[in-house]
């Protein structure tokens, strides 16, 4: 039955490779967190969650979205120059960011509601953002050449190195800095591994040219012009609720919400990224050949829908007890939060991977309008800063269901319009 619904093809084989790698990459830190959540105080986890959220927002802007264009050029040299262009853009961005943090640090600490003991973490942001952005550019180069095993291996090695540093520094009593340093170490290892993998797949600095990079940046200016702001808004929508929880309530509350998101939203997001990277390359290739994409889209949606339904049932029945067993009695609260937001996480799991259809078909403006709509809804959370945390999370859930329900409708319509267009093409 399953084989008939999801037959083996290059697309599903490549997705399986990335999904397995993603699962293993997440298994390491999630297993370690059973220890680390007991080792590090909840306040440290709350500050670290804010750090990760800001990194997730800013890394989208740093490379100007040119990493998304790496899969498109026919020439290898053009792909290499686009990769380097993304890395150089990230470098310039983070030099400026470091200066701004140095000037406005006290104000930023107050705005984020960070404790005085954790204000220093902002100075580590430029390093984390640069490393993260640089690897994303490298990652798309590897995806271009279908090096999915390399991508999966890099994810696993990063998580192992990150977890090792977290554990060592935790036992050494470096509570306020251990989580940050472990994150930076994981990024460094990831970039080094990614560079080695790129070289193995034909990457060479001999073809790098600033003049060529400028030409390519102008050629693919549609990405920063039409995708940068929507992608930034999407990142804000994903990460800003946690920042608001920290701002409106406390770092401990942010820590409990963070674990609920990690168990639900983060694995779903990374799974979505793995699928969308393969789907972007697959749909881009098929659209150039004017081939059908509907079977791929609907079969992926079916498979993700089954996973999402299973996640909802498990969380609604057993979440508080499972979280207590996993991370300690203090995190019973995380299970309560998970029961509230699980339906939204399930909707994201189903729909997010398929959103790569928009850049693949060069319909970036449509997804841009949706991102702006979702951003406005998330900003509305500011109106509920006096609400208790449970009411706040219920409003957040409603926003997710509305936004991603609309996105699913847009994806289905886009697929039908594409199929209609290719069916009318001359033979």
Secondary structure, DSSP 8 states (H G I E B T S, - for coil): -HHHHS---HHHHHHHHHHHHHHHHHHHHHHHHHHHHHHS-HHHHHHHHHHHHHHHHHHHHHTTTGGGGGGT-SSHHHHHHHHHHHHHHHHHHHHHHHHHHHHHHHHHHHHHT--GGGGGGGGGHHHHHHHHHHHHHHHHHHHHTT-HHHHHHHHHHHHHHHHHHHHHHHHTT-HHHHHHHHHHHHHHHHHHHHHHHHHHTT--GGG--HHHHHHHHHHTHHIIIIIHHHHHHHHHHHHHHHHHHHHHT-HHHHHHHHHHHIIIIIHHHHHHHHHHHHHHHHHHHHHHHT---HHHHHHHHHHHHHHHHHHHHHHHHHHHHHHHHHH-GGGHHHHHHHHHHHHHHHHHHHHGGGGHHHHHTT-HHHHHHHHHHHHHHHHGGGGGTTS-HHHHHHHHHHHHHHHHHHHHHHHHHHHHHHHHHHHTS--
